Amino acid sequence: MSTIGFVGLGIMGAPMARHLVAAGHDVTGYDVAPAGLDALVAAGGHAASGVAEAVAGAEVVITMLPQDEHVEEVFFGGILESAKPGALCIDFSTIRPETSQRVAAAGRERGLRVLDAPVSGGEKGAVDAVLSIMVGGERADFEAARPVFEAVGKTFELVGGSGAGQYVKAANQLIVGGTYGLVAEAIVLMEAAGVDAKAGIDVIAGGLAASRILDLKRDSMLARSFEPGFRIDLHHKDMGIATAAARSADVSLPMTGLVASLVAAARSRGYGTLDHSALLKVVEDLSGRS
């Protein structure tokens, strides 16, 4: 059992915090929106009035925030001043690798242990506690974080030093985006040809093209149900991270550029608040079948 300060109780953070309470940890949370705080209290956790109150005295400090600027604001404007020396800081946010590296360096100067630990699995993965967690940092800190990872995830690996988790998450997101784009094209092709698309996609899901995305999303895509589990807006941000990571690593990722353009097109068409499976709507628009 640990005392945990958890900042960021949104779609992903709220169920993660509840799982930590269920695992026996003493969790105090903070979010700018009251819904996440209410859910945490209902689950047996505690609500704080701000970042400083949430993390003060905590053995483990967790953040799950939407973008780089939010992580920087919370770390440099609260955690670094308020967390006790020796606290283990786990940032589950998906941000640029260089931001994670900067946060880790600043944390070390204050005697904090910092891990970047972006996750994959979406809202369902968070609710079911089966997230895949990509961790950057020191081995000893990773081992110390195991009880947290075990409470919220199914797969977790140390992939390198500070920022490494963010590079792996960028790779994850380009694969996810590309898969959604290809599934969308497959559905449009089959429907345009007069094929039974449901039967066709079911057969595809049982062969070499099988994927977790087909398992979870093929029915909702066929039904044009795009209730957000992970919004296009956030995937747009992530594709920006992936293309920037490619530049920093000095590699060419042409397919990533195409996927990033498709996601950007979805956002420009007003689909930003929809699930990223709504790339199907972009393919339909391009094919004149919307």
C-alpha contacts under 8 A as a table, 3 or more apart, distances in Angstrom:
res1	aa1	res2	aa2	distance
1	M	23	A	7.93
1	M	24	G	5.77
1	M	25	H	4.80
1	M	26	D	7.25
2	S	25	H	5.09
2	S	26	D	6.14
2	S	58	A	7.96
2	S	59	E	6.29
2	S	60	V	6.99
3	T	25	H	6.11
3	T	26	D	4.73
3	T	27	V	6.03
3	T	28	T	7.89
3	T	57	G	7.95
3	T	58	A	5.08
3	T	59	E	5.37
3	T	60	V	6.37
4	I	25	H	6.94
4	I	26	D	5.99
4	I	27	V	4.72
4	I	28	T	6.20
4	I	55	V	7.32
4	I	58	A	5.23
4	I	59	E	6.09
4	I	60	V	4.75
4	I	61	V	5.72
4	I	62	I	7.19
5	G	27	V	5.94
5	G	28	T	4.98
5	G	29	G	5.73
5	G	54	A	4.96
5	G	55	V	4.48
5	G	56	A	7.66
5	G	58	A	5.70
5	G	60	V	6.34
5	G	61	V	4.78
5	G	62	I	6.08
6	F	9	L	7.62
6	F	17	A	7.02
6	F	27	V	6.86
6	F	28	T	6.10
6	F	29	G	4.50
6	F	30	Y	6.38
6	F	54	A	6.73
6	F	55	V	7.31
6	F	61	V	6.04
6	F	62	I	4.69
6	F	63	T	5.89
6	F	64	M	7.90
7	V	29	G	5.66
7	V	30	Y	4.92
7	V	31	D	6.06
7	V	51	V	6.74
7	V	54	A	7.29
7	V	61	V	7.94
7	V	62	I	6.15
7	V	63	T	4.80
7	V	64	M	6.41
7	V	65	L	7.66
8	G	13	G	5.72
8	G	14	A	7.60
8	G	29	G	7.60
8	G	30	Y	6.32
8	G	31	D	5.11
8	G	32	V	7.98
8	G	63	T	5.88
8	G	64	M	4.89
8	G	65	L	5.43
9	L	12	M	7.02
9	L	13	G	4.26
9	L	14	A	4.25
9	L	15	P	7.96
9	L	17	A	7.43
9	L	29	G	7.33
9	L	30	Y	6.91
9	L	31	D	5.57
9	L	36	G	4.85
9	L	37	L	6.93
9	L	64	M	7.24
10	G	13	G	5.03
10	G	14	A	5.40
10	G	31	D	7.69
10	G	36	G	6.06
10	G	64	M	7.98
11	I	14	A	6.10
11	I	15	P	7.41
11	I	123	E	6.27
12	M	15	P	6.13
12	M	16	M	6.50
12	M	64	M	7.46
12	M	122	G	7.25
12	M	123	E	5.63
12	M	126	A	5.77
12	M	127	V	7.83
13	G	16	M	5.07
13	G	17	A	6.03
13	G	64	M	5.68
13	G	126	A	7.84
14	A	17	A	5.27
14	A	18	R	6.34
14	A	36	G	5.58
14	A	39	A	7.13
14	A	40	L	6.84
15	P	18	R	4.99
15	P	19	H	6.23
15	P	126	A	5.95
15	P	127	V	5.32
16	M	19	H	5.17
16	M	20	L	6.44
16	M	126	A	5.94
16	M	127	V	7.17
16	M	129	A	7.19
16	M	151	A	7.98
16	M	152	V	5.63
17	A	20	L	5.11
17	A	21	V	6.42
17	A	27	V	7.15
17	A	29	G	7.88
17	A	40	L	6.90
18	R	21	V	5.08
18	R	22	A	6.22
18	R	39	A	7.98
18	R	40	L	6.08
18	R	43	A	6.02
18	R	45	G	7.62
19	H	22	A	4.93
19	H	23	A	6.15
19	H	129	A	7.21
19	H	151	A	6.00
19	H	152	V	6.21
20	L	23	A	4.99
20	L	24	G	6.63
20	L	25	H	5.64
20	L	26	D	7.98
20	L	27	V	7.19
20	L	148	V	6.98
20	L	151	A	5.82
20	L	152	V	7.11
21	V	24	G	5.29
21	V	25	H	5.04
21	V	26	D	6.27
21	V	27	V	6.13
21	V	43	A	7.08
21	V	44	G	6.61
21	V	45	G	6.32
22	A	25	H	7.29
22	A	43	A	7.86
23	A	151	A	6.31
26	D	45	G	6.71
27	V	45	G	5.15
27	V	46	H	6.25
28	T	45	G	5.87
28	T	46	H	4.50
28	T	47	A	5.65
28	T	48	A	6.39
28	T	54	A	5.50
28	T	55	V	7.71
29	G	37	L	6.68
29	G	40	L	7.31
29	G	45	G	7.48
29	G	46	H	6.23
29	G	47	A	5.21
29	G	48	A	5.77
29	G	54	A	5.61
30	Y	37	L	6.52
30	Y	47	A	6.16
30	Y	48	A	5.29
30	Y	49	S	6.66
30	Y	50	G	5.98
30	Y	51	V	6.25
30	Y	54	A	6.10
31	D	34	P	6.86
31	D	36	G	6.71
31	D	37	L	6.58
31	D	50	G	7.73
33	A	36	G	6.48
33	A	37	L	7.40
34	P	37	L	5.17
34	P	38	D	6.13
35	A	38	D	5.19
35	A	39	A	6.26
36	G	39	A	5.13
36	G	40	L	6.22
37	L	40	L	5.13
37	L	41	V	6.24
37	L	46	H	7.86
37	L	47	A	5.67
38	D	41	V	5.21
38	D	42	A	6.12
38	D	47	A	7.71
39	A	42	A	5.06
39	A	43	A	6.24
40	L	43	A	5.08
40	L	44	G	6.47
40	L	45	G	5.12
40	L	46	H	6.70
40	L	47	A	7.26
41	V	44	G	5.11
41	V	45	G	4.63
41	V	46	H	5.28
41	V	47	A	6.38
42	A	45	G	7.18
47	A	54	A	7.67
48	A	51	V	7.43
48	A	53	E	5.72
48	A	54	A	5.21
49	S	53	E	6.53
49	S	54	A	7.53
50	G	53	E	5.49
50	G	54	A	6.29
51	V	54	A	5.10
51	V	55	V	6.31
51	V	74	V	7.09
51	V	78	G	5.98
51	V	79	I	7.02
52	A	55	V	5.52
52	A	56	A	5.84
52	A	78	G	5.62
52	A	79	I	6.59
52	A	81	E	7.97
52	A	82	S	5.40
52	A	83	A	7.67
53	E	56	A	5.44
54	A	58	A	7.88
55	V	58	A	5.30
55	V	61	V	6.08
55	V	79	I	6.80
55	V	82	S	6.59
55	V	83	A	5.62
56	A	82	S	5.50
56	A	83	A	5.29
56	A	84	K	6.66
57	G	83	A	6.46
57	G	84	K	5.74
58	A	61	V	6.40
58	A	83	A	6.95
58	A	84	K	7.12
58	A	87	A	6.89
59	E	84	K	7.76
59	E	86	G	7.75
59	E	87	A	4.96
59	E	88	L	6.38
60	V	87	A	5.58
60	V	88	L	4.76
60	V	89	C	5.84
60	V	90	I	7.50
61	V	83	A	7.68
61	V	87	A	6.90
61	V	88	L	6.09
61	V	89	C	4.58
61	V	90	I	6.20
62	I	89	C	5.83
62	I	90	I	4.86
62	I	91	D	5.75
62	I	92	F	7.24
63	T	71	V	7.61
63	T	89	C	7.94
63	T	90	I	6.48
63	T	91	D	4.79
63	T	92	F	5.93
63	T	93	S	6.71
64	M	91	D	6.26
64	M	92	F	4.99
64	M	93	S	4.76
65	L	70	H	6.28
65	L	71	V	6.28
65	L	92	F	7.61
65	L	93	S	5.19
65	L	94	T	7.82
66	P	70	H	6.76
66	P	71	V	7.97
66	P	93	S	6.49
66	P	94	T	7.19
66	P	234	L	7.65
67	Q	70	H	5.47
67	Q	71	V	6.57
67	Q	93	S	7.29
67	Q	94	T	6.96
67	Q	95	I	5.99
67	Q	237	K	8.00
68	D	71	V	5.19
68	D	72	E	6.14
68	D	94	T	7.95
68	D	95	I	5.27
68	D	96	R	6.89
68	D	99	T	6.82
69	E	72	E	5.07
69	E	73	E	6.01
70	H	73	E	5.10
70	H	74	V	6.16
71	V	74	V	5.24
71	V	75	F	5.99
71	V	93	S	7.69
72	E	75	F	5.22
72	E	76	F	5.64
72	E	77	G	7.49
72	E	99	T	7.81
72	E	103	V	7.47
73	E	76	F	5.53
73	E	77	G	5.14
73	E	78	G	7.52
74	V	77	G	5.21
74	V	78	G	5.37
74	V	79	I	6.25
75	F	78	G	5.52
75	F	79	I	4.67
75	F	80	L	5.70
75	F	103	V	7.22
76	F	79	I	6.54
76	F	80	L	5.81
76	F	81	E	7.67
77	G	80	L	7.24
77	G	81	E	7.42
78	G	81	E	5.48
78	G	82	S	5.93
79	I	82	S	5.08
79	I	83	A	5.30
80	L	83	A	5.99
80	L	106	A	7.83
80	L	107	G	6.55
80	L	110	R	6.82
83	A	87	A	6.62
83	A	112	L	7.97
84	K	87	A	5.76
84	K	112	L	7.76
85	P	110	R	6.65
85	P	111	G	4.91
85	P	112	L	5.55
86	G	111	G	5.56
86	G	112	L	4.93
86	G	113	R	6.41
87	A	111	G	7.85
87	A	112	L	5.35
87	A	113	R	6.22
88	L	112	L	6.25
88	L	113	R	4.76
88	L	114	V	6.05
88	L	115	L	7.86
88	L	141	D	7.24
88	L	145	A	7.71
89	C	112	L	6.97
89	C	113	R	5.83
89	C	114	V	4.64
89	C	115	L	6.20
90	I	114	V	5.96
90	I	115	L	4.90
90	I	116	D	6.08
90	I	117	A	6.49
90	I	145	A	7.98
91	D	114	V	7.66
91	D	115	L	6.22
91	D	116	D	4.98
91	D	117	A	5.62
91	D	118	P	7.11
92	F	116	D	6.40
92	F	117	A	4.66
92	F	118	P	4.46
92	F	119	V	6.35
93	S	116	D	7.71
93	S	117	A	7.11
93	S	118	P	5.29
93	S	119	V	7.61
94	T	118	P	5.17
94	T	119	V	7.53
94	T	166	Q	6.56
94	T	169	K	7.24
94	T	238	D	7.38
95	I	99	T	6.80
95	I	100	S	7.15
95	I	166	Q	6.59
95	I	238	D	7.65
95	I	241	I	7.07
96	R	99	T	5.32
96	R	100	S	6.66
96	R	163	G	7.87
96	R	166	Q	6.48
96	R	241	I	5.69
96	R	245	A	7.74
97	P	100	S	5.16
97	P	101	Q	6.23
97	P	162	S	7.88
97	P	163	G	4.38
97	P	164	A	6.94
97	P	165	G	7.81
97	P	166	Q	5.18
97	P	167	Y	6.38
97	P	245	A	7.63
98	E	101	Q	4.94
98	E	102	R	6.10
98	E	163	G	6.51
99	T	102	R	5.08
99	T	103	V	6.14
99	T	163	G	7.79
100	S	103	V	5.13
100	S	104	A	6.06
100	S	116	D	6.21
100	S	162	S	6.58
100	S	163	G	5.23
100	S	166	Q	7.71
101	Q	104	A	5.11
101	Q	105	A	6.16
101	Q	162	S	5.31
101	Q	163	G	5.31
102	R	105	A	5.21
102	R	106	A	6.23
103	V	106	A	5.19
103	V	107	G	6.04
103	V	114	V	7.80
104	A	107	G	4.98
104	A	108	R	6.17
104	A	113	R	7.54
104	A	114	V	5.26
104	A	115	L	7.21
104	A	162	S	6.69
105	A	108	R	5.20
105	A	109	E	6.48
106	A	109	E	5.22
106	A	110	R	6.69
107	G	110	R	5.19
107	G	111	G	6.33
107	G	112	L	4.86
107	G	113	R	6.58
107	G	114	V	6.44
108	R	111	G	4.94
108	R	112	L	5.11
108	R	113	R	6.24
108	R	114	V	7.42
109	E	112	L	7.39
113	R	141	D	6.67
114	V	137	G	6.83
114	V	141	D	7.63
115	L	135	V	6.61
115	L	136	G	5.68
115	L	137	G	5.03
115	L	138	E	7.58
115	L	141	D	7.31
115	L	142	F	7.37
115	L	162	S	6.81
116	D	134	M	7.92
116	D	135	V	5.66
116	D	136	G	5.14
116	D	137	G	6.78
116	D	162	S	6.58
116	D	163	G	6.35
116	D	164	A	7.78
116	D	165	G	5.89
116	D	166	Q	7.05
117	A	133	I	5.94
117	A	134	M	5.27
117	A	135	V	4.33
117	A	136	G	6.41
117	A	165	G	5.75
117	A	166	Q	7.47
118	P	133	I	5.96
118	P	134	M	5.72
118	P	135	V	6.99
118	P	165	G	6.31
118	P	166	Q	6.39
118	P	169	K	6.34
119	V	131	L	6.18
119	V	132	S	5.49
119	V	133	I	4.53
119	V	134	M	6.31
119	V	169	K	7.21
120	S	125	G	7.55
120	S	131	L	5.74
120	S	132	S	5.12
120	S	133	I	6.59
120	S	169	K	7.54
120	S	172	N	7.67
121	G	124	K	6.66
121	G	125	G	4.37
121	G	126	A	6.80
121	G	130	V	7.24
121	G	131	L	5.10
121	G	132	S	6.41
122	G	125	G	5.27
122	G	126	A	6.38
122	G	131	L	7.78
122	G	229	G	5.89
122	G	230	F	5.89
123	E	126	A	5.07
123	E	127	V	6.11
123	E	229	G	5.14
123	E	230	F	6.93
124	K	127	V	5.01
124	K	128	D	5.96
124	K	229	G	7.18
125	G	128	D	5.16
125	G	129	A	5.73
125	G	130	V	4.99
125	G	131	L	4.99
125	G	153	G	7.89
126	A	129	A	4.98
126	A	130	V	6.50
126	A	131	L	5.95
126	A	152	V	6.78
126	A	153	G	7.63
127	V	130	V	7.97
129	A	151	A	6.81
129	A	152	V	4.45
129	A	153	G	4.97
129	A	154	K	6.86
130	V	152	V	6.51
130	V	153	G	4.31
130	V	154	K	4.37
130	V	155	T	7.29
131	L	152	V	6.49
131	L	153	G	4.10
131	L	154	K	5.58
131	L	155	T	6.62
132	S	153	G	5.91
132	S	154	K	6.07
132	S	155	T	4.66
132	S	156	F	5.72
133	I	149	F	7.58
133	I	153	G	6.81
133	I	155	T	6.11
133	I	156	F	4.46
133	I	157	E	6.61
134	M	156	F	5.98
134	M	157	E	5.68
134	M	158	L	6.49
134	M	159	V	6.57
134	M	165	G	4.73
134	M	166	Q	7.51
134	M	168	V	6.54
134	M	169	K	6.78
135	V	142	F	7.51
135	V	156	F	7.18
135	V	157	E	5.94
135	V	158	L	4.67
135	V	159	V	5.79
135	V	160	G	7.32
135	V	164	A	6.94
135	V	165	G	4.52
136	G	158	L	5.92
136	G	159	V	5.84
136	G	160	G	5.12
136	G	161	G	4.81
136	G	162	S	4.67
136	G	163	G	5.57
136	G	164	A	4.72
136	G	165	G	4.51
136	G	166	Q	7.59
137	G	141	D	7.11
137	G	142	F	7.04
137	G	158	L	7.42
137	G	160	G	6.35
137	G	161	G	4.30
137	G	162	S	4.46
137	G	163	G	7.50
137	G	164	A	7.66
138	E	141	D	5.36
138	E	142	F	6.27
138	E	160	G	7.93
138	E	161	G	6.31
138	E	162	S	7.70
139	R	142	F	5.00
139	R	143	E	6.25
139	R	158	L	7.23
140	A	143	E	5.18
140	A	144	A	6.25
141	D	144	A	4.96
141	D	145	A	6.21
142	F	145	A	5.10
142	F	146	R	6.54
142	F	158	L	6.81
143	E	146	R	5.33
144	A	147	P	7.42
145	A	148	V	5.45
145	A	149	F	6.38
146	R	149	F	5.02
146	R	150	E	5.91
147	P	150	E	5.14
147	P	151	A	6.30
148	V	151	A	5.25
148	V	152	V	6.63
149	F	152	V	5.42
149	F	153	G	5.48
149	F	154	K	7.86
149	F	156	F	6.90
150	E	153	G	5.52
150	E	154	K	6.70
153	G	156	F	7.03
158	L	165	G	7.73
159	V	164	A	6.06
159	V	165	G	6.27
159	V	168	V	7.75
160	G	163	G	7.81
160	G	164	A	5.10
160	G	165	G	7.18
161	G	164	A	5.57
162	S	165	G	7.39
163	G	166	Q	5.35
163	G	167	Y	6.71
164	A	167	Y	5.16
164	A	168	V	6.45
165	G	168	V	5.22
165	G	169	K	6.18
166	Q	169	K	4.93
166	Q	170	A	6.13
167	Y	170	A	5.08
167	Y	171	A	6.38
167	Y	242	A	7.71
167	Y	245	A	6.90
168	V	171	A	5.00
168	V	172	N	6.17
169	K	172	N	4.82
169	K	173	Q	6.14
170	A	173	Q	5.16
170	A	174	L	6.33
170	A	238	D	6.68
170	A	239	M	7.30
170	A	241	I	6.46
170	A	242	A	4.76
170	A	245	A	7.55
171	A	174	L	5.35
171	A	175	I	6.42
171	A	242	A	6.88
172	N	175	I	5.27
172	N	176	V	6.20
173	Q	176	V	4.95
173	Q	177	G	5.94
173	Q	235	H	7.46
173	Q	238	D	6.70
173	Q	239	M	7.02
173	Q	242	A	7.67
174	L	177	G	5.17
174	L	178	G	5.97
174	L	239	M	6.70
174	L	242	A	6.94
174	L	256	T	5.92
174	L	259	V	7.17
175	I	178	G	5.14
175	I	179	T	6.06
176	V	179	T	5.15
176	V	180	Y	6.24
176	V	213	I	7.86
177	G	180	Y	5.21
177	G	181	G	6.23
177	G	235	H	7.77
177	G	259	V	6.21
177	G	263	V	7.74
177	G	276	H	7.69
178	G	181	G	5.07
178	G	182	L	6.28
178	G	255	M	7.78
178	G	256	T	7.57
178	G	259	V	5.69
179	T	182	L	5.17
179	T	183	V	6.09
179	T	213	I	7.54
180	Y	183	V	5.13
180	Y	184	A	6.07
180	Y	213	I	7.40
180	Y	276	H	7.58
180	Y	277	S	5.92
180	Y	279	L	6.75
180	Y	280	L	7.81
181	G	184	A	5.13
181	G	185	E	6.32
181	G	259	V	7.25
181	G	262	L	7.73
181	G	279	L	6.04
181	G	280	L	7.04
181	G	283	V	7.89
182	L	185	E	5.00
182	L	186	A	6.12
183	V	186	A	5.03
183	V	187	I	6.25
183	V	214	L	7.82
183	V	280	L	7.93
184	A	187	I	5.25
184	A	188	V	6.28
184	A	221	M	7.99
184	A	277	S	7.85
184	A	279	L	6.58
184	A	280	L	4.47
184	A	283	V	6.59
185	E	188	V	5.14
185	E	189	L	6.03
185	E	280	L	7.20
185	E	283	V	6.39
186	A	189	L	5.13
186	A	190	M	6.19
187	I	190	M	5.29
187	I	191	E	6.10
187	I	197	A	6.20
187	I	201	I	7.53
187	I	222	L	7.51
188	V	191	E	5.26
188	V	192	A	5.96
188	V	280	L	7.85
188	V	283	V	7.37
188	V	284	E	6.67
189	L	192	A	5.24
189	L	193	A	6.20
190	M	193	A	5.17
190	M	194	G	6.36
190	M	195	V	5.05
190	M	196	D	7.09
190	M	197	A	5.49
190	M	200	G	7.62
191	E	194	G	5.16
191	E	195	V	5.59
191	E	196	D	6.97
191	E	197	A	5.80
192	A	195	V	7.53
195	V	200	G	7.39
196	D	199	A	5.49
196	D	200	G	6.07
197	A	200	G	4.85
197	A	201	I	5.90
197	A	222	L	7.84
198	K	201	I	5.27
198	K	202	D	6.08
198	K	219	D	7.73
198	K	222	L	7.11
199	A	202	D	5.12
199	A	203	V	6.29
200	G	203	V	5.23
200	G	204	I	6.26
201	I	204	I	4.90
201	I	205	A	6.04
201	I	218	R	7.27
202	D	205	A	5.09
202	D	206	G	6.64
203	V	206	G	5.32
203	V	207	G	6.82
204	I	207	G	5.36
204	I	208	L	7.53
204	I	209	A	6.03
204	I	210	A	6.46
205	A	208	L	7.79
205	A	209	A	6.23
205	A	210	A	4.29
205	A	211	S	6.88
205	A	214	L	6.06
205	A	215	D	7.05
206	G	209	A	7.56
206	G	210	A	5.76
207	G	210	A	5.55
210	A	214	L	6.53
210	A	215	D	7.71
211	S	214	L	5.25
211	S	215	D	6.36
212	R	215	D	4.95
212	R	216	L	6.19
213	I	216	L	5.25
213	I	217	K	5.51
213	I	218	R	7.24
214	L	217	K	5.41
214	L	218	R	4.98
215	D	218	R	6.57
216	L	219	D	7.66
217	K	220	S	5.36
217	K	221	M	5.98
217	K	277	S	7.48
218	R	221	M	5.14
218	R	222	L	6.12
219	D	222	L	5.17
219	D	223	A	6.19
220	S	223	A	4.95
220	S	224	R	5.99
220	S	225	S	5.02
220	S	226	F	7.01
221	M	224	R	4.86
221	M	225	S	6.01
221	M	226	F	7.16
221	M	277	S	6.64
221	M	278	A	7.61
221	M	280	L	7.36
222	L	225	S	7.73
224	R	278	A	7.90
226	F	274	L	5.60
226	F	275	D	5.06
226	F	276	H	7.81
226	F	277	S	6.63
226	F	278	A	5.98
227	E	274	L	6.09
227	E	275	D	5.74
228	P	231	R	5.39
228	P	273	T	7.00
228	P	274	L	5.12
228	P	275	D	3.88
228	P	276	H	7.44
229	G	275	D	5.77
230	F	234	L	6.96
230	F	235	H	7.44
230	F	274	L	7.87
230	F	275	D	5.28
230	F	276	H	6.14
231	R	234	L	5.38
231	R	235	H	6.47
231	R	272	G	6.35
231	R	273	T	5.40
231	R	274	L	5.32
231	R	275	D	4.52
231	R	276	H	5.51
232	I	235	H	4.98
232	I	236	H	6.00
232	I	263	V	6.84
232	I	266	A	7.18
232	I	267	R	6.56
232	I	271	Y	6.81
232	I	272	G	4.61
232	I	273	T	6.13
232	I	274	L	5.93
232	I	275	D	5.77
232	I	276	H	4.64
232	I	278	A	7.65
233	D	236	H	5.12
233	D	237	K	6.49
233	D	267	R	6.51
233	D	272	G	4.59
233	D	273	T	6.32
234	L	237	K	5.03
234	L	238	D	6.26
235	H	238	D	4.83
235	H	239	M	6.10
235	H	263	V	7.20
235	H	276	H	6.91
236	H	239	M	5.21
236	H	240	G	6.41
236	H	260	A	6.97
236	H	263	V	5.79
236	H	264	A	6.09
236	H	267	R	7.54
237	K	240	G	5.18
237	K	241	I	6.52
238	D	241	I	4.94
238	D	242	A	6.25
239	M	242	A	4.84
239	M	243	T	6.15
239	M	256	T	7.76
239	M	259	V	7.89
239	M	260	A	5.41
239	M	263	V	7.95
240	G	243	T	5.28
240	G	244	A	6.10
240	G	260	A	7.32
241	I	244	A	5.13
241	I	245	A	5.96
242	A	245	A	5.00
242	A	246	A	6.23
242	A	256	T	7.64
243	T	246	A	5.06
243	T	247	R	6.47
243	T	253	L	7.85
243	T	256	T	7.06
243	T	257	G	7.01
243	T	260	A	7.98
244	A	247	R	5.11
244	A	248	S	6.26
245	A	248	S	5.03
245	A	249	A	6.07
246	A	249	A	5.13
246	A	250	D	5.96
246	A	251	V	5.35
246	A	252	S	6.63
246	A	253	L	6.81
247	R	250	D	4.89
247	R	251	V	6.32
247	R	252	S	7.77
248	S	251	V	7.97
253	L	256	T	5.33
253	L	257	G	6.63
254	P	257	G	5.17
254	P	258	L	6.62
255	M	258	L	5.09
255	M	259	V	6.27
256	T	259	V	5.09
256	T	260	A	6.02
257	G	260	A	5.06
257	G	261	S	6.22
258	L	261	S	5.11
258	L	262	L	6.31
259	V	262	L	5.05
259	V	263	V	6.22
260	A	263	V	5.16
260	A	264	A	6.06
261	S	264	A	4.96
261	S	265	A	6.05
262	L	265	A	5.02
262	L	266	A	6.35
262	L	279	L	7.22
262	L	282	V	7.37
263	V	266	A	5.07
263	V	267	R	6.43
263	V	279	L	6.85
264	A	267	R	5.09
264	A	268	S	6.17
265	A	268	S	5.03
265	A	269	R	6.15
265	A	282	V	7.02
266	A	269	R	5.22
266	A	270	G	6.68
266	A	271	Y	5.37
266	A	272	G	6.62
266	A	278	A	7.55
266	A	279	L	6.30
266	A	281	K	7.68
266	A	282	V	5.80
267	R	270	G	5.29
267	R	271	Y	5.13
267	R	272	G	4.51
268	S	271	Y	7.30
268	S	272	G	7.72
269	R	272	G	7.97
270	G	273	T	7.80
271	Y	274	L	5.43
271	Y	278	A	7.22
272	G	275	D	7.96
274	L	277	S	7.99
274	L	278	A	6.35
275	D	278	A	5.69
276	H	279	L	6.09
277	S	280	L	6.32
278	A	281	K	5.35
278	A	282	V	7.25
279	L	282	V	5.16
279	L	283	V	6.50
280	L	283	V	5.19
280	L	284	E	6.18
281	K	284	E	5.00
281	K	285	D	6.08
281	K	290	S	6.88
282	V	285	D	4.96
282	V	286	L	6.19
283	V	286	L	5.12
283	V	287	S	6.15
284	E	287	S	5.02
284	E	288	G	6.05
284	E	289	R	4.88
284	E	290	S	5.07
285	D	288	G	5.11
285	D	289	R	5.96
285	D	290	S	5.12
286	L	289	R	7.71
287	S	290	S	7.82
